[in-house]
């Protein structure tokens, strides 16, 4: 099957650097009562969302349905990944009141499932892990029955930082590999593939009952064979949930799109993921880390 997919790519007109976005990639408009409510809510509580900071293409759809992914530890990242639109620089001091504001926002939104992610805080030995733990605890205290998913950094491979998060027992522990090993230095120069795998593997060792999750972007110059190799690595670590989506260039200063994948290629990768043993595979052009996250936790935890 891998040879078949690579052969399709080699012959496809989309193998050349694209000049325009294809018809199958459409983005919802940012509008609606819930969208306006959430925007005002985030500003009133001085909170950030990755939906806005990373210019997620699904923001209109998700916000109109009352779902959002919180971005904690500020909005300035210590790393400079070539695909990400979050600001890079020297972060402000940790705000220890942030978990309370996140929990209050979750209550105002009446969420059944919340996704919490963060910028990298490499200036701290703990990478900001205690704030993740406090968010998990406070969200649950204020919102009984709400499941919590955390999309964490690699903490530079720190097992101690990871344990702080795992001891808080999130329902889903997510860390995205983002791309294939060959492209790590180009796509995310301060990250390491080994750190990503260690984060996911150690999380499962620390608590096998916590669902683990990871994601891959396509269109940065990888081959399908390389993508499937990454999928095999993740499956070997017993990662439960996999997301696969199309990279979309946030601005001209970011990495260019090497090519757009065809919808049927995403379908084939979904089938391969199922064959490899992932319990849930989301694969499509506009799929992002938190896409259908509420459905995943409901289906897999019952």
C-alpha positions in Angstrom: 0.0 0.0 0.0 2.8 2.4 0.8 4.4 1.9 -2.6 1.0 2.5 -4.2 0.6 5.8 -2.4 4.0 7.1 -3.2 3.5 6.2 -6.8 0.3 8.2 -6.8 2.2 11.2 -5.4 4.9 11.0 -8.0 2.4 11.2 -10.8 0.2 13.8 -9.2 0.1 17.4 -10.5 -0.1 18.4 -6.8 3.5 17.1 -6.4 4.7 20.5 -7.5 4.6 23.5 -5.1 1.0 24.6 -5.2 0.0 28.0 -6.6 -3.5 28.2 -5.0 -5.6 26.4 -2.4 -7.6 23.5 -3.9 -11.4 23.4 -3.9 -11.6 20.7 -1.2 -10.2 23.0 1.4 -12.9 25.3 2.6 -12.8 27.3 5.9 -15.9 28.3 7.9 -16.6 32.0 8.3 -16.0 33.4 11.8 -19.5 34.4 12.8 -22.5 33.5 14.9 -23.7 34.2 18.4 -21.5 31.6 20.1 -18.5 32.8 18.2 -19.1 36.4 19.4 -19.8 35.2 23.0 -16.6 33.2 23.2 -14.5 36.0 21.8 -15.8 38.4 24.5 -15.5 35.7 27.2 -11.8 35.1 26.4 -11.0 38.8 26.4 -12.9 39.4 29.7 -10.9 36.7 31.5 -7.6 37.7 29.8 -7.3 34.2 28.3 -5.7 33.1 25.1 -6.9 30.3 22.7 -4.7 28.4 20.3 -7.7 28.8 17.9 -6.8 32.5 17.5 -3.0 32.5 18.1 -2.3 29.7 15.6 -5.0 30.9 13.2 -6.8 27.5 13.2 -8.9 27.0 10.1 -11.7 25.5 12.1 -12.2 28.4 14.5 -15.5 29.5 12.9 -16.9 26.0 13.1 -15.7 25.1 16.6 -16.5 28.5 18.2 -20.0 28.5 16.7 -20.5 25.2 18.5 -19.2 26.4 21.8 -15.8 24.6 21.8 -12.3 26.0 22.1 -8.8 25.1 23.0 -7.2 27.2 25.7 -3.7 28.4 25.4 -2.0 28.7 28.8 1.3 30.0 30.1 1.0 33.2 28.0 1.0 33.8 24.3 4.8 34.1 23.8 6.7 30.9 23.0 10.4 30.3 23.6 10.7 28.2 20.4 10.4 29.3 16.7 8.8 26.5 14.8 8.5 27.2 11.0 4.8 26.3 10.8 3.4 28.1 13.9 2.0 31.6 14.1 2.3 31.9 17.9 4.8 34.8 18.8 8.4 33.9 19.7 10.3 35.8 22.4 10.9 36.1 26.1 7.7 35.1 28.0 6.2 37.1 30.8 6.3 35.6 34.4 4.0 32.7 35.2 0.5 33.8 36.1 -0.6 31.5 38.9 -4.2 32.8 38.7 -4.6 31.4 35.2 -6.0 28.0 36.2 -8.9 29.7 38.0 -9.8 31.8 35.0 -9.6 28.8 32.7 -11.9 26.8 35.0 -14.4 29.8 35.2 -14.4 30.0 31.4 -15.1 26.3 31.1 -18.0 26.7 33.4 -19.4 29.7 31.5 -19.1 27.7 28.3 -20.8 24.7 29.9 -18.2 22.4 28.4 -18.3 18.6 28.7 -14.7 18.3 27.4 -12.0 20.9 27.4 -8.6 21.0 25.6 -5.7 22.9 27.2 -2.4 23.5 25.5 0.4 25.9 26.0 3.4 27.7 24.5 6.9 26.3 25.3 8.4 27.7 28.4 12.0 26.5 28.0 13.3 29.1 30.4 11.8 27.1 33.2 13.2 23.7 34.3 9.6 22.4 34.8 8.5 23.8 31.4 5.4 25.2 33.1 4.0 21.7 34.0 2.6 22.8 37.4 0.2 25.2 35.6 -1.1 22.2 33.5 -1.7 20.2 36.7 -3.4 23.1 38.5 -5.7 23.7 35.4 -6.7 20.0 35.4 -7.5 20.0 39.2 -9.4 23.3 39.1 -11.4 22.6 36.0 -12.6 19.3 37.6 -13.4 21.0 40.9 -15.5 23.7 39.3 -16.9 21.5 36.5 -17.7 18.0 37.7 -18.1 15.5 34.8 -16.0 17.6 32.4 -13.2 15.6 30.8 -9.8 17.2 30.4 -7.4 16.9 27.5 -3.9 18.4 27.7 -1.8 19.1 24.6 1.6 19.4 26.2 5.1 20.5 25.0 7.9 17.9 25.2 9.4 19.6 28.3 12.8 19.0 26.6 12.4 15.3 27.5 12.0 16.0 31.3 10.4 12.9 32.9 10.0 14.9 36.1 7.9 17.6 34.4 5.8 15.0 32.6 5.1 13.2 35.8 3.7 16.5 37.3 1.1 16.5 34.5 0.4 12.8 34.6 -0.1 12.8 38.4 -3.0 15.1 37.8 -4.6 12.4 35.7 -5.8 14.1 32.5 -8.3 12.1 30.5 -6.2 12.5 27.3 -2.4 13.3 27.2 -1.6 14.7 23.7 1.8 15.6 22.3 2.1 16.1 18.5 5.1 14.8 16.6 4.1 17.3 13.8 6.3 15.9 11.1 8.8 13.2 10.1 12.3 12.9 11.6 14.1 14.0 8.5 12.3 17.4 8.6 12.5 18.1 12.3 15.4 20.5 12.1 13.6 22.5 9.4 10.1 22.4 10.8 10.8 22.6 14.5 14.5 23.3 15.0 14.5 23.3 18.8 12.5 20.0 19.1 13.7 16.5 18.8 11.9 13.4 17.5 13.3 11.4 20.4 11.8 13.8 22.9 8.4 13.5 21.3 8.4 9.7 21.3 9.8 9.6 24.9 6.9 12.0 26.0 4.3 9.6 24.6 5.9 6.4 25.7 6.7 7.6 29.3 3.1 8.9 29.7 1.7 5.5 28.9 4.1 3.9 31.3 3.2 6.3 34.1 -0.5 5.7 33.7 -1.8 3.2 31.2 -5.4 4.3 31.8 -4.8 7.8 30.4 -5.4 8.0 26.7 -2.4 9.2 24.6 -2.7 11.1 21.4 -0.5 12.6 18.7 -0.7 14.4 15.4 1.1 14.8 12.1 0.9 17.6 9.5 1.2 16.8 5.8 2.5 18.9 3.0 5.9 20.0 4.3 8.0 17.8 2.0 7.6 14.4 3.6 7.0 11.2 1.7 4.0 9.0 2.5 6.5 6.2 3.4 8.0 8.5 6.0 4.6 9.3 7.4 3.7 5.6 7.7 7.0 5.0 9.5 6.1 7.6 12.1 2.6 6.1 12.4 4.3 2.7 13.1 6.5 4.3 15.8 3.5 5.8 17.5 1.5 2.6 17.3 4.5 0.7 18.9 4.1 3.1 21.9 0.4 2.2 22.1 -0.7 5.7 21.3 -4.5 5.6 21.2 -5.5 8.5 19.0 -3.9 9.9 15.9 -4.8 13.1 14.0 -3.5 13.7 10.4 -4.1 17.1 8.7 -3.0 19.3 5.9 -0.4 22.0 6.8 -1.7 25.5 5.8 0.8 28.3 5.7 -0.2 31.0 8.2 1.8 33.8 6.4 4.5 34.2 3.8 7.2 34.3 6.5 6.3 30.7 7.5 7.4 27.5 5.8 5.9 27.1 2.3 3.4 24.3 1.4 5.2 21.7 -0.5 1.9 20.2 -1.8 -1.7 19.6 -1.0 -2.7 16.0 -0.3 -5.8 14.6 -2.0 -8.8 13.7 0.1 -8.5 10.1 -0.9 -4.9 10.0 0.4 -6.2 11.1 3.8 -8.7 8.3 3.6 -6.0 5.7 2.8 -3.9 7.0 5.7 -6.9 6.6 8.0 -7.2 3.0 6.9 -3.5 2.3 7.5 -3.8 3.8 11.0 -6.7 1.6 11.8 -4.7 -1.4 10.5 -1.8 -0.4 12.8 -4.1 -0.6 15.8 -4.9 3.1 16.7 -8.2 3.2 18.5 -9.2 6.4 16.7 -7.8 8.1 13.6 -8.9 11.5 12.4 -7.5 12.1 8.9 -8.6 14.9 6.6 -7.4 18.2 5.1 -8.7 20.4 8.0 -8.1 18.0 10.8 -6.3 19.6 13.8 -5.3 18.3 17.2 -8.6 19.1 19.0 -10.8 18.3 16.1 -13.7 16.2 17.4 -11.8 15.8 20.7 -15.1 15.6 22.6 -16.3 12.7 20.5 -13.0 10.8 21.0 -13.0 10.9 24.7 -16.7 9.9 24.8 -16.2 7.0 22.5 -13.0 5.6 24.1 -13.9 6.0 27.8 -17.6 5.2 27.5 
